């Protein structure tokens, strides 16, 4: 295979060569597709191939397209956008691949090339710049949006909008999303702004730093609160760095790797004094652990990113590995567990959450077939590709046992998507985070009233 390489101008964090028809800085890494023999072991694992049956929407088909651009056989044109951006980046194909080909990593790198070659324009560019650059990296703006959401929910505007069917001027998938939005609370980053540390209950065993997240802290602040209570209950002093920012996952998924690097640098510096960085959102945790890939051509920052990524731990794995206190109170509830893609496939964390859930007295675990199959959330995929996300969700809901009361998982995007599935398909289950269930058991043990 002959690959044409030529010198180009680039920043310090980027590659200094182009690759075939990848003419911009930070081209994809050829070593990632080198071991792909197009055997087809990945096909059954791919949600988009399952829905379309088209080779271009399969992992090996996408690898073939990406490799063809590097070999100069294809140009980066509009025809490449659909196959590459239709991918959910769920990483199930890498789990299925005998050679561990990192298709997800390649997808993100090629999206970076596409967005440099074919930038977004018009309304899509406005929305992308407004939210991904103008809101998510800025906590004060995020908190303002949260306050506006709370006003909408509490003032009666939401009731009026629903009763008058005013919402129906919006696309159907946005109406469905509005119907399952959780009640906005007070972000923990704002609540604990003036506290250097939230002290452990009893003896301090460890000091950890908490990534509060963007969507998590605005729309799921109750989960962040539960995370803090569970950590302090288990002997952890909790620090919430105020200069932390968005993890950058949405930006990297969208092809904006430069913004991803900018946010990564800020987080690396924000958590530089932490021994452990605890994350309760699978997508964020996976992104933080992949920071070294963003700096693969920048030795100085790659080393910093590697040091940082070693500190990152999902809340379920951290509790499991450090010996959490098993609750004594019974919850008496039937549950099933959904493996968030970026927890199971992205971080290899499967058994730890199940062990924690099974250790709660009265909890009956019901196995979900294909529990690690994508639900269709994939960051904001359900907004950018609503039809495919809906089809993937339908397939997922067919595997959710009907005789359970709770569906548990470890990622906020999945929680929203699965809640939409519960509503859409007439189910009556409640969607909860793994750490919430453990927190409820602790609270009940302390004599507090808990509504499971």
Secondary structure, DSSP 8 states (H G I E B T S, - for coil): ------B----TTS-SB-BTTB-SSS---GGGTTT----STTGGG-HHHHHH--GGGSHHHHHHHHHHHHTTSS---HHHHHHHHH-----HHHHH-TT---HHHHHHHHHHHHHHHS---HHHHHHHIIIIITTTT-HHHHHHHHHHHHHHHHSSHHHHHHHTTGGGGS-HHHHHHHHT-------HHHHTTT-S-B--SSS--EEEEE---SHHHHH-HHHHHHHHHHHHHTTEEEE--TT----SHHHHHTT-HHHHHHHHHHHHHHTTT-S-EEE--HHHHHHHHTHHHHTTT-HHHHHHHHHHHTTEEEHHHHHHHHT-----S---EEEEE---HHHHTTT---HHHHHHHHTSTTEEE---TTTTS--S-TTTHHHHSHHHHHHHHHHHHTTS-TT-SEEEES-HHHHHHHHHHHHHTT---EEEEHHHHHHHHHHHHTT-----
